[in-house]
Amino acid sequence: MKIRTITCHHAFNHGAMLQAFALVRYLQSLGHDVAVIDYRPRYMPTHKIDPGFVYDGILSVFGVRHLYGWYKRLQMPSRRSHYALEQSRRDAFETFFKRFIPVTQVQYTSIKQLRRNPPEADVYIAGSDQIWNTNMKNGRDDAFYLAFGLPKRKISYAASFATQTLNKRYRGFVRKRLSRFDAISVREESGLRILESLNCTGVTVVDPVFLLNRNDWDDVLRQDARDDGQGEDYILTYDFEFNKSFIEPIAIRLAALLKCKIYSVGPINRDYADKSVVSCSPLTFLSLVKNARCILSNSFHGTAFSMIFSKDFFVVNRKDGLNARMQDLLNHYGLPERLIDSTVDDVLLLKNIDYTSVAKKMTHDIDMSKSFLQHQIDLAR
C-alpha cells in the first residue's frame, strides 16, 4: 500500500522530528511504501538562517513567541555567537532528517502546489503532533487537513489541538475541514472533547513514538552508535519556556537530593546546568533521556520518551497554556502527581514511578492504536 503522511516534519524540535520518523518507520515495518509529504510552508523554519534574523531559530520551536523580548535584550556579540550555535543545532537536526526521514520527491511550499500536483497515494495520513493547533499557522493551514489530492482514504493519526478548547474564531474552519476525513484519531482526551463539540466523531490513539518499543529505539541508537550520558549520574532538563521557569529551582533541588549533576537540552545554554547540550540531534536527545537518572521537562515528547525508557520523570507546569497534552497523558496512566510546580515537596521528588500498571495500560493502548491504523489501511485495499 502506498501511504503518504503530512506533519510538521521539518521543525527543529526533537519531538516533532522523532514522531514523524516513528510513524513512517512503523508503517514501513508492515511492508508499506511510506514517505512524508515534504511540505515546507514559508512560515516554517528553514535549515539555513539569516544572521540578521537569528532569533528565528528559537522562536520557531513550535511558536514560542515570548522569546522575542528575551532576544532583543541580547547584545550584538551575543547575537553573532547565537547565530553560529543555532546553525550548528539545525545542522544536527538536518543530518538526522536526511538520514532517517523519507520524503516525497517533490517539495511543496503552499497548499496551491499541493492541489496542483498532489502526491500519489492510496492513503493520506495527517499527523501526528500539533498540526491542528489553531494558535499557530499550521493549525489554520488547509494542507494539514488534507484539503488536496484524491487518495482512496484520508485519515488522521494522533493529531493534536494542543489545548483544552478550540478558539471560537476557527471552529467553523476546523469543522468543515474535518468533515472531509474518512476517519479521525487524536492524541489526547481533550482532542476528543473538541471533536465532540464540533459534532465530529473520532478515537484517541497513542503518539507515533509509542508505536516503536524500547528495543526499536535502542536499535536506532545502535545504528548511530549513540550512547550519550552512559555511566554518568545526572538529571536531564528539557525546557520549552525560556524565561525563568519553574524548572531551574526544581532541578537544583532535585540534583542536591540525588547528589548528581544537571544536564540540559535545548536551543540555549543554561547557567544552572553542569552541562548544556545545544547542538543536539534527535538521537543525542534520545540517548540522554535513556541514560538519565530522572527527567524534568515541560514537553510532551520529553514525557513520552521518559515513559518509553521507564525513567523517573516530572512534568513542570507551563505558562503558555499547553499543559493539556501532558495533563491528559499523565491522568490517563495514573500519574497525575508527576505534574508539579515550585511547591513540590522533597518526598515526591524522591518518589520512584512503579511502571507495572503503567506498562500494562501502555501495551493495551498501543495495541488498540495499531489496530486502528491497520483497519483504516485495510479499508483502502
C-alpha positions in Angstrom: 0.0 0.0 0.0 1.3 3.5 -0.9 0.9 5.8 2.1 1.9 9.5 2.4 1.9 11.3 5.7 1.9 15.0 6.4 3.0 16.6 9.7 5.4 19.3 10.9 8.3 17.0 10.0 11.0 19.7 9.4 10.6 21.6 12.6 13.9 21.9 14.5 12.3 20.2 17.5 13.2 16.8 18.9 9.6 15.6 19.4 8.3 16.8 16.1 11.1 15.1 14.1 11.0 11.9 16.1 7.2 11.4 15.8 7.4 11.9 12.0 10.1 9.3 11.9 8.3 6.9 14.1 5.1 6.8 12.1 7.0 6.2 8.9 9.2 3.5 10.5 6.2 1.6 12.0 4.2 1.7 8.7 7.3 0.5 6.8 7.7 -2.4 9.2 4.2 -3.5 8.0 5.5 -3.6 4.4 4.0 -0.4 3.1 5.6 2.2 0.8 5.7 5.2 3.0 7.0 8.7 2.8 6.3 12.1 4.4 4.9 14.8 2.1 7.7 17.3 2.0 5.6 20.3 2.8 7.6 23.3 4.0 5.4 26.4 4.0 7.2 29.7 4.2 6.2 30.3 7.8 8.2 27.2 8.9 11.9 27.5 9.7 14.5 26.6 7.1 17.8 24.9 7.6 20.0 27.9 6.9 19.2 31.0 8.9 19.7 34.7 8.2 22.2 36.2 10.7 20.0 39.3 10.8 17.1 37.2 12.0 18.9 34.8 14.3 16.0 34.8 16.8 14.0 32.8 14.2 15.9 29.7 15.3 14.4 29.6 18.8 11.2 31.5 18.1 10.2 28.8 15.6 10.4 25.9 18.0 6.6 25.5 17.6 5.8 29.1 18.1 7.4 30.2 21.3 6.7 33.9 20.6 7.5 35.3 24.0 11.2 34.7 23.3 11.4 37.8 21.1 11.6 40.1 24.1 14.4 38.0 25.5 16.2 38.0 22.2 16.0 41.8 21.8 17.9 42.2 25.1 20.9 40.4 23.8 24.0 42.4 22.9 25.2 42.2 19.3 28.2 39.9 20.0 25.9 37.5 21.7 23.6 37.6 18.7 26.5 36.6 16.4 27.5 33.9 18.9 24.0 32.6 19.0 23.8 32.6 15.2 26.7 30.1 15.0 25.3 28.0 17.8 21.8 27.9 16.3 23.1 27.0 12.9 25.1 24.1 14.4 21.9 23.0 16.2 20.0 23.0 12.9 22.8 21.1 11.2 22.4 18.3 13.7 18.7 18.1 13.0 19.3 18.2 9.2 21.7 15.3 9.4 19.1 13.2 11.2 16.4 14.3 8.8 18.3 13.4 5.7 19.3 10.0 7.0 16.1 8.8 8.7 13.0 10.5 7.2 12.0 9.6 3.6 10.1 12.3 1.9 8.4 12.8 -1.4 10.5 13.8 -4.5 8.5 17.0 -4.8 8.9 19.6 -2.1 5.9 21.8 -1.6 5.7 25.3 -0.1 2.0 26.1 -0.4 -1.4 24.4 -0.5 -1.8 25.6 -4.1 1.2 23.5 -5.1 -0.3 20.5 -3.3 -3.6 20.9 -5.0 -2.0 21.4 -8.4 0.3 18.4 -8.1 -0.8 16.2 -5.2 1.4 13.2 -4.3 0.0 9.9 -5.5 -1.0 7.5 -2.7 -3.7 5.0 -1.6 -3.9 6.6 1.9 -3.1 10.1 3.2 -2.4 10.3 6.9 -2.4 13.7 8.7 -0.5 13.7 11.9 0.8 13.5 14.5 1.7 16.3 16.8 0.3 19.9 17.0 -0.9 20.0 13.4 -4.3 21.3 14.4 -3.2 23.9 16.9 -5.1 26.9 15.7 -2.9 29.3 17.8 -0.2 28.6 15.2 -0.2 29.0 11.5 -0.1 25.3 10.8 -3.4 24.8 12.6 -5.0 27.2 10.1 -3.4 25.7 7.1 -5.6 23.6 4.7 -2.6 21.3 4.0 -2.7 19.8 7.4 -6.4 19.0 6.9 -5.6 17.0 3.7 -7.5 19.5 1.5 -5.8 18.2 -1.6 -5.5 15.1 -3.7 -7.8 12.1 -4.2 -6.4 9.1 -2.4 -8.7 6.2 -1.5 -8.7 7.2 2.1 -7.9 10.3 4.2 -7.3 9.8 7.9 -5.6 11.5 10.8 -3.3 9.7 13.3 -2.8 11.2 16.8 -3.4 14.7 15.6 -3.3 17.3 18.4 -5.2 20.5 19.0 -2.7 21.2 21.9 -5.3 23.0 24.0 -8.4 22.1 26.1 -10.7 24.3 23.9 -10.7 25.4 20.4 -10.6 29.2 19.6 -14.2 30.1 18.6 -12.9 32.1 15.7 -11.7 28.9 14.0 -14.5 26.4 15.0 -16.3 26.7 11.6 -13.0 26.4 9.7 -11.9 23.3 11.5 -15.4 21.6 11.5 -15.7 22.0 7.7 -12.3 20.5 7.0 -12.6 17.6 9.4 -15.9 16.6 7.8 -13.9 15.5 4.8 -11.9 12.9 6.7 -12.8 9.2 6.4 -11.6 8.6 9.9 -10.2 10.8 12.7 -7.9 9.9 15.6 -6.5 12.3 18.0 -3.7 12.1 20.7 -5.5 13.5 23.8 -8.8 13.1 25.5 -9.1 16.9 25.3 -8.9 16.5 21.5 -11.8 14.0 21.6 -13.9 16.5 23.5 -13.1 19.2 20.9 -14.3 16.8 18.2 -17.5 16.1 20.0 -18.1 19.8 20.4 -17.8 20.1 16.6 -20.1 17.1 16.0 -17.3 15.1 14.7 -16.5 11.5 15.7 -13.1 10.2 16.5 -10.9 8.0 18.7 -7.9 8.5 20.8 -4.6 6.8 19.9 -1.1 6.9 21.2 1.6 9.3 19.8 3.6 7.6 17.0 6.7 7.4 19.2 4.9 4.7 21.2 4.4 2.6 18.1 8.1 1.7 18.4 9.0 0.0 21.6 12.2 0.5 23.7 14.1 -2.2 21.8 13.2 -0.5 18.5 14.5 2.8 19.8 17.6 1.1 21.1 18.2 -0.3 17.6 18.0 3.2 16.1 20.6 4.4 18.7 22.9 1.5 17.9 22.7 2.3 14.2 24.4 5.6 15.1 26.5 4.2 17.9 24.8 6.7 20.2 25.3 6.3 24.0 25.5 9.8 25.3 25.5 10.1 29.0 26.2 6.4 29.7 27.9 5.8 33.0 27.2 9.4 34.2 24.9 10.4 37.0 22.7 13.3 36.0 19.1 14.6 35.8 18.1 15.9 32.4 16.1 19.1 31.9 14.2 19.8 28.6 12.7 23.2 28.9 10.3 24.8 26.3 10.0 28.0 28.3 12.9 30.4 28.0 12.1 32.8 30.8 12.8 32.0 34.5 10.6 28.9 34.5 10.0 26.6 37.5 12.4 24.0 36.1 15.6 25.8 37.2 14.9 25.9 41.0 13.3 22.4 40.9 16.3 21.0 39.0 18.7 22.5 41.5 16.8 21.0 44.4 16.5 17.6 42.8 20.2 17.4 41.9 21.0 18.2 45.5 18.7 15.5 46.8 20.0 12.9 44.4 23.6 14.1 44.6 24.0 14.2 40.9 24.7 16.7 38.1 22.3 18.6 35.9 22.3 18.3 32.1 20.1 20.4 29.9 18.9 20.0 26.3 17.5 23.0 24.4 18.4 25.8 22.0 20.2 27.9 24.6 22.8 27.3 27.3 21.5 27.1 30.8 23.6 28.7 33.5 22.2 26.4 36.2 23.2 23.2 34.3 26.6 21.5 34.7 26.3 20.6 31.0 24.2 22.3 28.3 23.7 20.4 25.1 22.6 22.8 22.4 23.8 21.4 19.1 21.8 18.2 19.9 20.5 15.8 17.3 17.3 13.9 18.0 19.4 10.8 18.6 21.6 12.6 21.1 18.4 13.7 22.8 17.1 10.1 22.9 20.3 8.8 24.3 20.4 11.5 27.0 16.9 10.6 28.1 17.7 6.9 28.1 20.7 7.3 30.4 19.4 10.0 32.7 18.5 9.3 36.3 15.4 11.5 36.1 13.9 13.9 33.5 12.4 17.3 34.2 10.6 18.7 31.3 7.6 20.7 30.1 7.5 18.9 26.8 5.0 16.2 25.7 7.7 14.2 24.0 10.2 14.7 26.8 7.5 12.9 28.9 6.7 10.3 26.2 10.3 9.1 25.9 10.7 9.1 29.6 7.9 6.6 29.7 9.2 4.5 26.8 12.5 4.1 28.6 10.8 3.6 32.0 12.5 6.6 33.6 11.5 8.6 36.7 10.3 12.0 35.4 8.4 15.1 36.4 6.4 17.5 34.1 6.7 21.1 35.2 3.7 23.4 34.6 3.9 25.6 31.6 2.7 29.2 31.4 1.7 29.1 27.7 -1.5 27.1 28.1 -0.2 23.9 26.5 -0.5 21.8 29.6 -3.5 19.9 28.3 -1.4 17.4 26.4 0.7 16.4 29.4 -2.2 16.5 31.8 -4.2 14.1 29.6 -1.2 11.8 29.3 -0.4 11.7 33.0 -4.1 11.3 34.1 -4.6 8.5 31.6 -1.7 6.5 33.0 -2.5 7.2 36.7 0.4 9.6 37.1 -1.2 13.0 37.9 1.2 13.7 40.7 4.1 13.8 38.3 2.8 17.2 37.1 4.4 19.6 39.5 5.2 23.2 40.3 7.6 25.0 42.6 5.7 24.0 45.7 6.5 20.3 45.2 7.9 18.7 48.3 11.1 16.6 48.7 9.1 13.4 49.4 7.5 13.5 46.0 10.7 14.5 44.2 12.4 11.3 45.6 9.4 9.0 44.8 10.1 6.5 42.1 7.5 5.5 39.4 6.1 2.0 39.6 5.8 1.1 35.9 4.0 -2.2 36.5 0.5 -0.9 35.9 1.6 1.9 33.6 3.3 -0.7 31.2 0.2 -2.8 31.0 -2.0 0.1 30.1 0.6 1.4 27.6 0.6 -2.1 25.9 -3.2 -2.1 25.7 -3.3 1.4 24.2 -0.5 0.7 21.7 -2.3 -2.5 20.5 -5.5 -0.6 20.0 -3.7 2.2 18.1 -2.0 -0.3 15.8 -5.4 -1.9 15.2 -6.9 1.4 14.2 -4.1 2.1 11.7 -4.3 -1.4 10.2 -8.1 -1.3 9.9 -8.0 2.1 8.1 -5.3 0.9 5.7 -7.2 -2.3 5.0 -10.3 -0.3 4.1 -8.3 1.3 1.2 -7.5 -2.0 -0.4 
